[in-house]
Amino acid sequence: MNIPNLLVVPFPVQGHVNPLMNFSQKMVEHGCKITFVNTDFSQKRMMSSEGKQESLEESPTIKLVSIPDGLEADDDRSDLGKLCDSVLSTMPSMLEKVIEEIHVNSGERITCIVADVIMGWALEVGRKLGIKGILFCTASAATFALEYKIPKLIQDGIIDSHGCPITKGTFQISPSMPSMDVKAIWWSNVYNPTTERKIFKYLVHCMQNSNLAKWCICNTTYELEPSALSCVPKLLPVGPLLRSYDKTNVTARSLGQFWEEDHSCIDWLNQQPRCSVLYIAFGSFTLFDQNQFNELALGLDLTNRSFLWVVRQDNKMAFPSEFLGSKGKIVGWTPQLKVLNHPSIACFLSHCGWNSIIEGFSSGVPFLCWPYFTDQFQNRNYICDELKVGLGLNSDENGLVSRWEIKKKLDRLISDEQIRTKSLELKETVMSNIAEGGGSSENVSRLLSWLKS
């Protein structure tokens, strides 16, 4: 039997590296070899976290390689338009070179390229070198369906050829799918028209390569998104893709993290009563201005509840002078899946990134939703309106989410037994997919059979 030798290519941001690393670990458990391609910048960030070097060297089945993204060291990589332009002009030729070097130096051939949907150009490189391909969607199946149907959205007059919405209200991607608000089209809410056009142009280029993929895979399940999955027949759900933790080593670092995880939060959670702690984390991109940061901090004080708040090291905001924070713990980054599964967690105040959603669903935790950009607004609608496992926060006439709104919604969420029950039922449904005989488990077996053939 052939041992599949996969080349995995994530988009170079934390929220895309994570699920592709989780998928890589799962493939390794099934006997595959992995070459994981970072940008030089991402690789440096991963390696600079304390303890990473050892954990990565202990994983001979996941080999890390890196190539330039074309930007200078001090360029702003949160400017997604600039990053997309640079990735497309620099990385394809570099990737081709890396693959050829692997073939020459190791004597082994790459058997399949697993490309992040928004690195879809990697499948063109694969076709050129005679390597088959899989596309990996790091967002929801509904988001993938939206991207897949871009030509139809243009044809139906919902967006123009630059991706800008030209109608108002709601539309349907397909008759079986729930209506979507035009305002939730993710590439048109990045807040800067020039950036939005660049991202859309890049996305269209990447999606044109979906025909080169035998399969598209997604970190979701049949029960979560039946209509979106039926809309794109070659989209296979393989979720929930959850990080593999070393149960014997509580402080073992996670592969693929850009920030060092603070494991002291687990000791602190161990001392808190069951279902008592608010967990607040906004992913790797969300930035608040000082006013909004103040309202969040003072809202947490107002609740008079214990909280665990992730404030990233790149946060430039100062805590307001009147912030007590006496009932909480503030950390730079957490082992999030461990945190969400901790019995002391009562709810998750989240930006609604898809990885966080899947981890929250898998842990049976209710959501308080505060989306920042891209697909997060549609994800919030899904959590609150369809699944009914969370509540959304509303901003005032100045666009500010007030401390009183935060307190009111948190109190409501924590006292809502119906939402808690629904969240726990959802956990059972989602987790059954990765048990033996579950839908996602069967799909992974299908993929492996195809890879080994």
C-alpha positions in Angstrom: 0.0 0.0 0.0 1.3 3.5 -0.9 2.1 5.8 2.0 0.4 9.2 1.0 2.9 12.0 1.0 0.9 15.3 1.4 2.0 18.8 0.9 -0.2 21.1 3.0 -0.4 24.8 2.1 -2.3 27.1 4.5 -3.0 30.8 4.0 -0.4 32.6 6.3 -2.7 33.7 9.2 -3.3 32.0 12.5 -6.9 31.1 11.8 -5.9 29.2 8.7 -2.7 27.5 9.9 -4.6 26.0 12.9 -7.2 23.9 11.1 -4.7 22.7 8.5 -2.3 21.7 11.2 -5.1 19.8 13.0 -6.0 18.1 9.7 -2.3 17.2 9.2 -2.0 15.7 12.6 -5.1 13.6 11.8 -3.6 12.4 8.6 -0.3 11.5 10.4 -2.4 9.3 12.8 -3.6 7.5 9.7 -0.1 6.8 8.4 0.5 9.8 6.0 3.6 11.9 5.7 3.2 15.7 5.7 5.2 18.6 4.4 3.6 21.7 5.9 4.4 24.9 3.9 4.5 28.1 5.8 5.7 31.5 4.8 9.0 32.5 6.2 7.2 35.1 8.4 4.7 32.6 9.8 7.4 30.0 10.4 9.5 32.5 12.4 6.5 33.3 14.5 5.7 29.6 15.2 9.3 28.8 16.1 9.7 31.9 18.4 7.1 30.6 20.8 8.9 29.0 23.8 9.0 25.2 23.6 8.0 25.0 20.0 11.4 23.9 18.7 11.3 20.7 20.7 7.7 19.8 20.0 8.3 20.3 16.2 11.5 18.3 16.2 9.7 15.5 17.9 7.2 15.2 15.0 9.3 13.7 12.2 6.1 12.9 10.3 5.2 16.6 9.9 8.1 18.4 8.2 8.0 22.2 8.2 9.3 24.1 5.2 8.9 27.8 4.5 9.0 30.1 1.5 8.9 34.0 1.2 5.5 35.7 1.0 7.1 38.6 -1.0 6.6 41.3 1.7 9.4 43.0 3.7 9.9 42.0 7.3 8.2 45.2 8.7 5.3 45.3 6.2 1.8 45.1 7.7 0.5 41.6 7.1 -2.9 42.5 8.5 -3.4 44.5 5.3 -5.1 41.5 3.6 -5.2 43.1 0.1 -1.5 43.7 0.1 -0.8 40.2 1.5 -3.0 38.6 -1.2 -1.2 40.5 -4.0 2.2 39.6 -2.7 1.3 35.9 -2.1 0.1 35.5 -5.7 3.0 37.2 -7.3 5.7 35.5 -5.2 4.7 32.1 -3.9 3.6 29.9 -6.9 7.1 29.8 -8.4 8.7 29.3 -4.9 6.3 26.4 -4.2 7.2 24.7 -7.4 10.8 24.9 -6.5 10.2 23.4 -3.0 8.3 20.4 -4.6 11.1 19.8 -7.1 13.7 19.9 -4.4 11.7 17.4 -2.3 11.5 15.1 -5.3 15.3 15.3 -6.0 16.7 15.4 -2.5 14.5 12.9 -0.7 13.8 10.6 -3.7 10.1 10.6 -2.6 7.3 12.1 -4.6 4.6 14.4 -3.2 1.4 12.4 -3.9 -1.2 15.2 -3.2 -1.4 18.9 -2.5 -3.9 19.9 0.2 -4.4 23.7 -0.5 -6.3 26.1 1.7 -9.2 27.4 -0.5 -7.6 30.9 -0.5 -4.3 29.3 -1.6 -6.1 27.6 -4.5 -3.3 28.6 -7.0 -1.2 25.8 -5.4 -3.4 23.3 -7.3 -2.2 25.0 -10.6 1.4 24.3 -9.4 0.3 20.7 -8.7 -1.3 20.2 -12.2 1.9 21.5 -13.8 3.9 18.8 -11.9 1.3 16.0 -12.3 0.2 16.0 -8.6 -3.4 15.6 -7.6 -5.1 18.1 -5.3 -7.6 18.7 -2.5 -9.0 22.0 -1.5 -9.5 22.7 2.2 -12.1 25.2 3.4 -11.2 26.7 6.8 -14.5 28.5 7.0 -18.1 27.1 7.0 -19.6 25.1 4.2 -22.0 28.1 3.7 -19.0 30.4 3.1 -17.6 27.9 0.6 -20.9 27.7 -1.2 -21.0 31.5 -1.4 -17.5 31.6 -2.9 -18.3 28.7 -5.2 -21.4 30.5 -6.6 -19.6 33.9 -7.3 -20.3 33.6 -11.1 -24.0 33.1 -10.3 -24.1 36.0 -7.9 -22.7 38.2 -10.6 -25.1 36.8 -13.2 -28.1 37.3 -10.8 -27.2 41.0 -10.2 -26.4 40.5 -6.5 -22.8 41.7 -6.8 -20.9 43.4 -9.6 -17.7 42.1 -11.2 -15.6 43.7 -8.4 -17.6 41.8 -5.8 -19.5 44.9 -4.5 -23.2 44.2 -3.5 -25.6 46.0 -5.9 -28.8 45.0 -4.3 -30.1 45.4 -0.7 -31.8 42.9 1.7 -31.4 39.2 1.4 -30.7 36.6 -1.3 -30.4 32.8 -1.6 -27.3 30.9 -2.8 -29.6 28.0 -3.6 -33.3 27.3 -2.9 -32.4 24.8 -0.2 -30.2 27.3 1.8 -31.5 29.9 4.2 -31.5 33.5 3.0 -28.3 35.5 3.5 -28.1 39.2 4.2 -26.2 41.1 1.5 -24.4 42.9 4.3 -22.9 39.5 5.4 -21.1 38.9 2.1 -17.7 38.5 3.7 -15.3 40.1 1.2 -17.4 43.3 1.2 -17.1 44.0 4.9 -13.3 44.4 5.3 -14.0 48.1 5.6 -11.7 49.4 2.9 -13.0 49.4 -0.8 -9.5 49.1 -2.3 -8.7 46.1 0.0 -12.1 44.5 -0.7 -11.5 44.7 -4.5 -8.0 43.1 -4.2 -9.3 40.3 -1.9 -12.2 39.6 -4.3 -9.9 39.5 -7.3 -7.6 37.1 -5.5 -10.5 34.9 -4.2 -11.9 34.6 -7.8 -8.5 33.5 -9.0 -8.2 30.9 -6.2 -11.8 29.6 -6.7 -11.2 29.1 -10.5 -8.9 26.2 -9.4 -11.7 24.4 -7.5 -12.2 22.3 -10.7 -8.6 21.0 -10.3 -9.5 19.4 -6.9 -11.0 15.9 -6.7 -12.4 16.8 -3.3 -13.0 19.9 -1.3 -13.1 19.3 2.4 -14.5 21.4 5.2 -14.3 21.5 9.0 -18.0 21.0 9.5 -20.6 18.1 9.8 -23.6 17.0 7.8 -26.0 17.9 10.7 -24.6 21.4 11.0 -24.9 22.4 7.4 -26.9 20.0 5.3 -28.2 22.5 2.8 -24.8 24.1 2.1 -23.2 20.7 1.7 -25.8 19.6 -0.8 -25.2 22.8 -2.8 -21.6 21.7 -3.6 -21.6 17.9 -4.1 -17.8 17.5 -3.9 -17.6 19.2 -0.5 -16.9 16.6 2.2 -17.4 17.4 5.9 -14.5 16.1 8.0 -15.2 18.1 11.2 -14.9 18.7 14.0 -11.1 18.9 13.4 -9.8 19.3 16.9 -6.3 19.7 18.1 -4.6 16.5 19.4 -3.3 17.1 22.9 -0.8 15.1 24.8 -2.9 13.9 27.8 0.2 13.0 29.8 1.8 16.4 29.4 -0.5 19.2 30.6 1.8 22.0 29.4 2.7 20.5 26.0 2.7 23.2 23.3 0.3 23.0 20.4 1.8 22.9 16.9 1.1 25.8 14.6 0.6 28.6 17.2 1.9 32.1 16.5 1.6 33.1 20.2 2.8 31.2 23.3 0.0 29.5 25.1 -0.3 30.5 28.8 -1.1 27.2 30.6 -1.4 28.9 34.0 -5.0 29.6 33.1 -5.9 25.9 33.5 -4.6 25.9 37.1 -6.7 29.0 37.7 -9.8 27.4 36.1 -9.3 24.4 38.4 -10.0 26.7 41.3 -13.2 28.1 40.0 -16.7 26.7 40.6 -18.4 24.7 37.9 -20.1 26.8 35.1 -19.0 30.1 36.7 -16.4 31.6 34.3 -16.9 33.9 31.3 -14.3 33.1 28.6 -13.5 36.1 26.3 -11.3 35.6 23.2 -11.5 37.4 19.9 -9.1 35.4 17.7 -5.9 36.6 16.0 -7.2 39.6 14.0 -9.8 41.6 16.1 -8.6 45.1 17.1 -10.7 47.4 19.3 -10.2 51.2 19.7 -9.6 52.6 23.2 -13.2 53.5 23.8 -14.5 50.0 22.9 -11.7 48.3 24.9 -12.7 50.4 27.9 -16.4 49.5 27.6 -15.5 45.8 27.4 -13.2 46.0 30.5 -15.8 47.9 32.5 -18.6 45.6 31.3 -16.7 42.6 32.7 -16.4 44.5 36.1 -20.1 45.2 36.0 -21.0 41.5 35.6 -19.3 40.8 38.9 -18.5 37.3 37.6 -15.2 35.5 37.2 -13.7 35.8 33.7 -10.8 34.6 31.7 -9.9 37.2 29.0 -7.4 36.7 26.2 -5.7 40.1 25.4 -3.1 39.4 22.7 0.5 40.6 23.1 -0.1 42.9 20.1 -2.9 44.8 21.9 -1.9 48.5 22.1 -4.8 49.6 24.3 -4.4 50.6 27.9 -6.8 49.2 30.6 -9.1 52.0 31.9 -8.0 53.4 35.2 -11.2 52.4 36.9 -11.0 48.8 35.7 -10.7 46.5 38.8 -10.5 43.1 37.0 -10.3 41.6 40.5 -12.5 38.5 39.6 -10.6 37.7 36.4 -7.5 36.4 34.8 -6.0 38.1 31.8 -3.6 36.1 29.5 -2.0 36.6 26.1 -3.1 33.4 24.5 -4.7 30.1 25.7 -4.8 26.5 24.8 -8.4 27.3 23.7 -9.8 23.8 23.3 -8.7 22.8 26.8 -10.2 26.0 28.2 -13.6 25.5 26.4 -13.8 21.9 27.7 -13.1 22.9 31.3 -16.1 22.4 33.6 -15.8 25.9 35.1 -16.5 27.6 31.7 -20.1 29.1 31.6 -20.0 30.8 28.2 -17.8 32.0 25.3 -17.7 35.7 24.3 -16.3 35.3 20.8 -15.6 37.1 17.5 -17.3 34.1 15.8 -14.4 32.9 13.7 -15.2 29.4 12.3 -12.4 27.6 14.3 -13.7 29.1 17.6 -17.2 28.2 16.7 -16.3 24.5 15.9 -14.4 24.3 19.2 -17.3 25.9 21.1 -19.8 23.6 19.5 -17.6 20.6 20.4 -17.4 21.7 24.0 -21.1 22.4 24.5 -20.6 26.0 25.4 -23.2 28.9 24.8 -22.0 31.9 22.7 -22.1 35.6 23.2 -21.4 36.8 19.6 -19.4 39.9 18.7 -18.2 39.6 15.1 -15.4 41.7 13.8 -15.2 41.2 10.0 -15.4 38.8 7.0 -17.6 35.7 7.5 -18.0 36.3 11.2 -21.3 38.3 10.7 -22.9 35.4 8.9 -21.6 33.0 11.5 -23.2 35.1 14.3 -26.6 34.9 12.4 -26.2 31.1 12.2 -25.4 30.7 15.9 -28.2 33.0 17.1 -31.0 32.6 14.6 -30.7 29.1 13.3 -29.0 27.0 15.9 -30.2 29.2 18.8 -27.1 28.4 21.0 -26.1 32.0 21.6 -27.0 35.7 21.7 -25.7 38.7 19.8 -24.5 42.0 21.1 -26.0 45.2 19.7 -24.1 48.5 19.3 -25.5 51.9 20.2 -26.1 54.9 17.8 -22.3 55.6 17.9 -21.4 52.0 16.9 -20.2 51.2 20.4 -21.2 48.1 22.3 -21.7 49.5 25.8 -20.7 48.0 29.2 -24.5 47.8 30.0 -25.2 45.9 26.9 -22.4 43.4 27.7 -23.7 42.9 31.3 -27.3 42.6 30.2 -26.6 40.0 27.5 -24.1 38.0 29.6 -26.7 37.8 32.5 -29.4 36.7 30.1 -27.2 34.1 28.4 -26.0 32.5 31.7 -29.5 32.2 33.1 -31.0 30.8 29.9 -31.3 27.0 30.5 -32.8 26.4 27.0 -29.6 27.7 25.3 -27.4 25.7 27.6 -29.4 22.5 26.9 -29.3 23.1 23.2 -25.5 23.7 23.4 -25.0 20.4 25.1 -27.2 18.5 22.6 -25.3 20.1 19.8 -22.0 18.9 21.3 -23.3 15.3 21.2 -24.4 15.6 17.6 -21.1 17.2 16.5 -18.8 14.9 18.4 -20.6 11.8 17.1 -19.2 12.6 13.7 -15.6 11.7 14.7 -16.5 8.5 16.5 -16.1 5.3 14.6 -18.9 5.0 11.9 -19.6 8.8 12.2 -20.1 10.8 9.0 -16.8 12.7 9.2 -14.9 9.6 10.2 -16.3 7.8 7.1 -15.3 10.7 4.9 -11.7 10.6 6.2 -11.6 6.9 5.3 -12.9 7.7 1.8 -10.1 10.3 1.4 -7.5 7.9 2.7 -8.6 5.2 0.2 -8.4 7.7 -2.6 -5.0 9.0 -1.5 -3.6 5.4 -1.3 -4.9 4.3 -4.6 
